């Protein structure tokens, strides 16, 4: 990541860019014995509509919820159960839900990323050296840029580093993974062209932890509005001339999304004589600042641009290209992930894309909105506990 413009450089090369700076129903308790001589059955609960009098619970009846006193009596046992699950279940801390890292602290305006803050970020290395970023999207697939790979057949040259905050002495949470294959989008035709996306398949699936976790991949229903503040991460150079100093800590930068007409206008300014302004294609997305000073740069290519939607981080773009680093009127250009939904799905048919309007969680065929079925408070409390437990699991 770069924090300030430094001289003039050619467009980002194949080495890549870098940047700166069914709630369950409670069982019906046994009906108390009817007093001798009682002529009528007990009156029904007010919520049990549609059931014939004296016939017990009908299909449309609302079950009785336990009282708060009953719920409170059960709390010690529930707490003990949760503690046993927490301490006795291997890997309980690693959620299987994409885009939700367990490390939630942020240093707004800072530069160094925190440990476990961006657990989908990976370093793609050639002969042991970092040259591009990428993002983990499943247990064995990484999303990155096509221009990072001049040769997709020699997979033995490449390895992927996951779970690392820094490149020098990555630490105990980091894992190296071998590459099985690289799939570049067949529509990619060279630097600054459309379809600059690639998928890297790992030889073996990785285990999700607090430090290795997938980002959510949006489907075309998700629209990232102009002005949305998103985050870009990577181990790229801090400027056009400099290299990220050791121990090469992962950098993060908040950047707003710029609409395509404005981005095209910015790139038409100050165009050198004899050169045609680069056009922002339909599958591209701009993010950054017209004044420059903050941007991605060499070594960041292929890394993710992520936006918080509801409670999940969705990947909006893949770092692709730009003129220099952090120059005025030259914001960063990213490949729009939703534009390549069909191609990604063809390569990874098991990948579950995230849909708009559900906090990033795609709705299944039976998961329609249920607005008139709010559970009673006690059941709702239990549901919250179960939801939290499922998140931990």
Buried (B, 14 or more C-beta within 10 A) or exposed (E): BBBBBBEEBEBBEBBBBBBBBEBEBBEEEEEEEEEEEEEEEEEBEEEBEEBEEEEEBEEEBBBBBBEEEEBEEEEEEEEEEBEEEEEEEEEEEBBEBBBBBBBEEEEEEEBEBBBBBBBBBBBBBBEEEBBBBBBBBBBBBBBBBBBBBEEBEEBEEBBBBBBBBBBEEBEEBBBBBEBEEBBBBEBBEEBBBBBBBBBBBBEEEBEBBBBBBBBBBBBBBBEBEEEBEBBBBBBBBBBBEBBBEEEBBBBBBBBBBBBBEBBBBBBEEEEEEEEEBBEBBEBBBBBBBBEBBBBBBBBBBBBBBBBBBBEBBBBBBBBBBBBBBBBBBBBBBBBBBBBBBEBBBEBBEEBBBBBBEBEBBBEEEEEEEEEEEEBBEBBEBBEEBEEEBEEBB
